[in-house]
Amino acid sequence: MLRAFTTLKYNYRRATRKAGIICFVFLVQGILYPQQSFDFWGRVQSVHNSNFRLNGLESNASNFYAGKDWEISSLFSSAGKNGIKTNLYSISLSKRLGDHYFYTRFTPGYAEEFVFNSGIQVILKEPVRVETQLQKKIQYSEELGFGYSYRINPSFSVGFSMRYFKQNFSEDIPSPVLTDTLNFISISNQSTNSNFWRGDLGFTYNITPSISLAVTSLNLIIAEENPASSDWENYSLKKRKGVTAGISGSFLKNSESFLGVESNGNFIVGLNYTFQLANSNITFGFQSFHDINQTPFFAGIMPSINYSTRLFSITFGGVKYFEDRNKERLVSELTASGIDNLLNSKFSTDRIFASVNLALSLTQEQLVKIDDVTINTEIYPALSEKYILEPIATAKVTNISDKLITIRPACLIPGLNREKFFSPYVVIEPGKVSTIPFYTIVDEPKFDIKKREIKQAVFSIEVDNEIEDEIKKPILVNDWNAWDGNVANLKFFVKRDLDYSANYAKDILTRNNTKIKNAMSELVIFEKVKLLFENIFTKMLYVADRRASVDVVQFPSETLNLKGGDCDDLSVCFSSILESIGIETAFVDYRNDEAIYHVNLLVNTSLSTDQLSLMTKNDKKVVIRKNEVGKDEIWIPLEMTSLKDFSTSWSVASQKFQTEAIEQLGLANGKVHIVDLK
Amino acid sequence: MKRNLLMALSLSLAFLQLVLVSIMLVVLLSSCSEPAPTQLVDDPTSSNVKVEIIADRPGVFVYTNGYDSTGILQPVLDRSTFISVCGIKNTNYGKRATDDFYFTQFSDKNNPILSRDKKIIGFTGVNMGEVRFNNQSAQLGVNKLKFHDNRNGNRWDIDTVVGLNYYFCSKQINPSQPGKFPYNASINFKLDQTKMMGPMKEIFQFEIPTPVEVIGKVKFHGSASQRNLKVDLEWNGINIGDIEVVLGLFNSKALPYPLIRLIGSDNGKITIPKPIVEKLVADGTKELLVTFIRKKVKEESREFFKDNYIVAQSIHNIKIQLP
């Protein structure tokens, strides 16, 4: 504890689990239940803001809410009768050990005192005749309390509490003093005590993550140290047995409603609303209560407001009774109805309260944990856009708390990300395991990944901007040109250099503008394709990929600069050139039984079938495909590794397509695929 | 670096929060004060009992009147005119079941009787004429003043005559016959000075209203040995005015003397305060004379009777044995 006090560093990272932060959290605690379980903290506790322990012995013996490690709490209140008097009402200390929860408190303010005439007046004669009214005095107080609760599972907890009450009855006694020379009445004070312990049991059951039920006994066990004498029996605190049940639910976003009923007919209703402000919560609470011994039907209201952060919580509130509480009360009212609760009875007055809560936690409660992370894919940096839509990894995450938790997954791959990349929020029910996807993106151009290597990716989950758990997993990151062999992913290489390709294409087209202008309007696209092929690829060389464990694809800019490549390099390059100027292309993926593949290109001439003769008389040199609106268009295949001239490239590709895709039913049997870029 | 800045900011904020809350705590703690108790008021139907020691100076005064413990014949009655008419009922006590007693004293307050220590212990009674009660003539009697005189370390009982008074009583031989005292009616008082020497030649006459007869009883609950003895005094309450109950002891000569007076509402019940019962038991008191007194005081404004005390009393003496 001393070391904790001297350490001031606060580490928000859950993963390090440093216990250096020391902060005092005085907790506002207590779910307000009617009458016997009337508390002074207002209806501010909510599943939406519960960083602090908000249950008290008055409300539920199974106090297993948001309690964390060590916690200290205190409450001040002031009453309005006979002027404002402020005093310390309660100090408590609690400790959570796994599923066990221990609680103790000292309650100097839980007291009520009454003074009234004893019914005897003493007439004193000396030195002057005077009539002295003798009085009786009653002091009730609750001195201390203990509680223990055990969480059987995230939905159910049980507990018990013991509270110690003191009653002091005193009265002025007229005692005759009889002597031979002088007789007189001496007034002395006689006092007796009647103390007792009160024990209760209770349980809390979370029906759903947002609805909970709590049931507590009232005065189940009464152990009296010394029963009150018959003279004072009628003035003793009432120990009527009963049961109180309360149900609270979060039916609207950020709000919680509550209804509590006692077996004698008392009840209380309340609701609160929480909104977040930066890293803090502000909760407005309101409740009203009915007491069979108080008037009117709703005896009073209790508004409250709470501001809480992880470090502290402040609550202000008050109790306003609708009846005039400053009027005179009769002794017979005390004996008739008695007092069940020292904090709330017909003799209580309007009051305000303020509580300052600071948490003293050496460890922070973990709400969720990562069970395991599965890496779904190795990283191909060129396919960066893909990893925004398809998770690179999934994790099994368990909500180990007893409330609904919203987590935010994040992933950081050193060398690939400048900062961690957040994935969408996920809500997990208490006790449930959820599969969480992690997405990523490649930050460029800062990173220049030239070699394939294994990186330690850091997968973390955050709750309220605090890291709850973190795990590292190795992930294979390929170099920039790596390709997973999926022809559909060649589009990422195509799109990567569109600007470069556009400039390159436009430059060539500009220089050959006359030819394009002289071409038939229907054949402009065809002419452009032919022009670009002739100007670019007839000057290139076929170069096979280097020996590598993975395929590599050159980006169009690289192919253009290197002036060579293999089939996928050249197809990607020409596709990029054409796509950059608005000419639609598609890849043709040829695979044989030995998994050796070949890729060439299909180019959309935008000609309709009745315009075929403008281009060729051989209909086997074209591929007819329907466009988006269902109209047939003429596509021409191009073999990009045939770099002699455009006609040869077209003929070779047509021949291959006709043979393998059509005659050998390649399209039908899956050995030939046409892969569009969209 | 950005992260370090953030952490520093967070630490600063945390420290500031700690300071703010500490200040608040100090303010709250320093303003602590105990709440005042709640004062409850008496029920309208409840009544107080006044307790008074009658025989407060036994070393000086002789409180017994030789008859009962009513104490009506107080040693010092600082009135010029004192007229008392009493209807008396006795239970387990005395020679007669009922009695009545009529008494008058005219005191010369210019002639006080002083004790050795210069305290007024009485006045000289004077003859003011013929006194009649319901036309029955009261006889003149000597006004004896009894007191203790402590001299040379010894107590002397002094019995001195200090003037005259008037008295009249009717004696009932047969206890079964009701007394003649007219309860809840009136008694005619007449002072005839016509036969007196001197200038006083007047006749004064007026009615003295009498109270409803009081009939009391004493009930015991519990026992002295178990220290839970409770003594209830009950009577036929009329819910008007007050009632007096005098608790009297018996001296060594078996004469009763008044010790404690209880005054309460005339509602039919008084419980002797427990400490008084416990004291009597602790002192070994075996017998007690409980006297119920219902009074009716007459206001008389005539000059002749200024400084007067005219009272009609219904008295019920009950002798009890403490259990």
Interface residues (C-beta under 8 A of the other chain):
Chain A: L8 K9 Y10 Y12 I21 C23 F24 F26 F76 A79 K81 N82 G83 K85 T86 N87 L88 A111 E112 E113 F114 V115 F116 N117 G119 I120 Q121 V122 I123 K125 E126 E131 Q133 K137 I173 P174 S175 P176 L178 T179 D180 T181 L182 N183 F184 I185 T309 L311 F312 I314 E328 R329 L330 V331 S332 E333 L334 F347 A354 V356 L358
Chain B: M7 S10 L11 A14 F15 Q17 L18 V21 M24 L25 L28 L29 S31 C32 S33 E34 P35 A36 P37 T38 Q39 L40 V41 D42 D43 S46 S47 N48 V49 K50 V51 E52 I53 A55 D56 R57 P58 G59 V60 L259 I260 P273 K274 P275 I276 K279 D283
